Amino acid sequence: AASSSTAMRCRRLRPAKAALLSLTALGLAGPRCCSSQVTWGPGPLHLVDDSDLPNQQRLHDLLRRAYFMGYGVDGQASHALVPAIRAEIQEFRGQVEGRPSLALAVAMAKYHFAWYQEDSADMDVESVEDAANLLYASIQFSGCHRADLSVEVFFQRMCNARWPYLVLLLSELGREFAARYLTEQAATTLEKAVLAFEEMKRVPYYAQFAHW
């Protein structure tokens, strides 16, 4: 069930996912730079406050290396660092309020590494819901909701990936609540998905498309 659900998510937004995972390093050498230590990592993780894309790329690269650590010659992975990965994600989550440039990084970390409950094929609904909220916060931080944002900047800031991911997360979460017969939560979440989609369509780049 877990593999089929993952494959479905990848098929739905593969272009956007590929784009988000190959983010260009914008503003890497800004003056407002600081470091954060990942306890099992190779050293300080240098973060910036004036752009969220470098933070997302750096955290994802580090977590991805940790996730695939332990692959043997037989192709079997132990994923021994998964508990540490989840702990680190929560540690970074605690910094978001004071450093909004981390919202995107934590949202995508939860999408990639905390979609399911630990040692389970069941969705971690709290994690996915938080990821959706953080992704929306990153849209505000990056200005992806602004009507005056040029198309060039819209793509530079990966707004074309953030909006579809937000709708995806809320839609999948609402469907999961419905599957669990949690009708009130399902209705509320699916309504949020519709509202996010409607807001997305009002953004100039998406407003040009008459049919969806």
Salt bridges, closest charged atoms under 4 A:
ASP49 OD1 - ARG99 NE 3.09
ASP52 OD2 - ARG162 NH1 2.64
GLU97 OE2 - ARG93 NH1 3.80
ASP124 OD2 - ARG86 NH2 2.94
ASP130 OD2 - ARG93 NE 2.71
ASP130 OD2 - LYS110 NZ 2.85
ASP148 OD1 - ARG146 NE 2.97
GLU172 OE2 - ARG12 NH1 2.09
GLU172 OE1 - ARG175 NH2 3.03
GLU176 OE2 - ARG180 NE 2.84
GLU198 OE2 - LYS201 NZ 3.51
